[in-house]
């Protein structure tokens, strides 16, 4: 979680690597997802670290820009859910419950839902280095281990605690022992990313 300006810069750097961006800053018309992730992290930083009255305008502007990007891209991604190294592959329908927790280096495709069920406030806890395929639904009070692949169109309603496997289907079950390494930035997996 972002807890200081230094950690804010660290999250920005990790997200940039995860997205495969090499430019210094987003282009005006092509880098909407990168811009959204920057605004997400800025809003998270402002929410935690900018508590003084004189910082209120910064907090409000950060929240407004984050919200407007969310609506424009079709994302319902709450603050403080994703660890560093987030890579959203495409814009379009993405819904995440505010009680969910997702580890570092998550690569997530379009049409994904990560949520609670039946009025419960308990949502999934997902490990590090997880790839979530297009249209996957991850629902309920469940835990997913590190280095997993969630197949496209899967409905995951039970926990999988074995790291480095692929699950798919409705309801999802283990289909192979292949891990997520082909889908996650090699720089992040090899520890060549910036140290906090």
N, C-alpha and C positions, 0 to 999 in steps of 0.2 A: 504494500500500500504506500502511496505517496505520503511522506510525512515531513518533507523539507524541500527547499528549492533544489538542493543537490539531487535528491531522489526523483524530483520532477524531471530534471535534465536527463537523468539516467533512463527513466521510462521513455522519454522522447527518443533517445538514441537507440534503445532496444527496439522500439516500434518501427523506427526507420529501417533498421537492419532487417527486421522480420518482413517488412513490405518490399524489400529489395530496392529501396530508393537510394540513389546516389547524388541527387541534386541537393543543393543547400536548403532550399525551401520549396514548397509545393507550387506547381504552375497554376495559373488562374483558372484554366478550364479542363484540365486533365487529371488532376490529383485530388479528387473530391474525398476519397476514402482517407488518404493521408491527412488531409486538412481536418476531416472529422476526428481522427484519432488525436491530432494535436489539440483540438478543442476539447475533446473528452479529458485528456490529461490536464489541460489548463484548468478546466472546471473542477477536477478532482483536487488539484493543488490549491485552488482558491477556496474550496469548501473546507479544507483541513487547515491551511496555513494562513489564511487572510481573515482573521477574526476581528480585527480592529475596526472601529466605526469608519475611519477614514479610508479603509480598504473596501467598503461596501460597494462603491461604483464598479471596481474591478471584479468583484464577485458577481454582481448582477450582469455585467457585460459578458463575462466568461460563460455564465449559465445560459444567457440568451443566445450567444453564438453556437454553443454546444447543442441547445435545443433546436434551433433553426436548422442546423446541419442534420440532426437526427430525423426531423420531419421530412426534409427534402430528400434524403437518401432512403427512407423507409426503415430506419433503425429504431428499435426501442431497447437501448442499451443503457442501463443505469450506471451511475458513478460507483466506483470502488468495487467492481465485480471482477475485472480481468487483471491478471498480473502483467508484468512487463513483457515485451515481445509479442504483442497482439498483432495479428495479421488477418484483417477482414478481406476476403478475396474479391467480392463483388458487392455493389450496392443493390438494395432491394430487401424486402421482408426479412427482418432479423429481430426476434423477440427474446429478451432475457429477463428473468425475474430478479428483482433487486436483492433477494436473499441468496441467490446462487453465488458460488465462488469458483473461479476458474484460475488455474495456476499460470505460470509463465510460459511464453512461447506457444500460445494457442493459435492455430490456423483454422479459421472458420469460414465456411462457404455460405451461399445465400439460402434463404428459406428455412433457416434453423430456428427451433424453439428450445429454450432451456428454461423450464418452469416448474412451478408447484402444481398440485392437483387437489381437487376436492375441497377447496377453501383453505388448505394448509399453507402455512408460511414457510415450510421446510422445502428447500429446493436443492438441486444437485450440487455436489462438491466434486470438481473435476481437477485432476492432477496436472502436472507440467508436461509440456511437449505433446499435446493432444491435437490430432487433426479431426475436424468434424465435417463430414461430407454434406453435400447439398441436400436440403430437405429433411435432415435428421431432426428427430424430436427426442429430447432428453428430459424426462418428466419424473418428479417426485423426490422423496427423501432418499437419494441414492449417492453412492460414491463411485468414481471412476479413477483407475490407477494412472500412473504416469506412462507416457510414450504409447498411448493407445490410438487406434484409428477407429472412428465411428463411421461406418459405411453410409453412403448416400441413401436417403429414404428410410433409414432405420428408425425404429421406435424403441428407445432404451428406457425401461421401467424398473430395472433391477441393477444392483451393484455389480461391478466387475473389478476385483481387487488384484488381479494378476497383471503386472506391468507388461507393456510391449506386445499386446495382442490386437487383433482386428475383430470387431464385432459388427454384425449386420443382421438385417431381417426385422420381421414384425411378429412377435416381440424379438428384440435383438438377442443373439447368442454368439458365442465365439465361432469364427469361421476360419481363422488362421493365426499363426504365431508371428505374422509380419508386424513390425512396429511402425511408428510414425516418422522415422528419420528421413524417408524420401520427400516428405512434405514440409519439413521444418527447415529454416535457413541453416545451412551447415555452419556458418559463423556463430550462431547462437548455440548450436549443439556442441561445438568444439571448444567453447569457452573463450573464443576470440573477441567476444563482444566487450564493451567497456565495463570495467569493474566499478561498482557503486562507491 
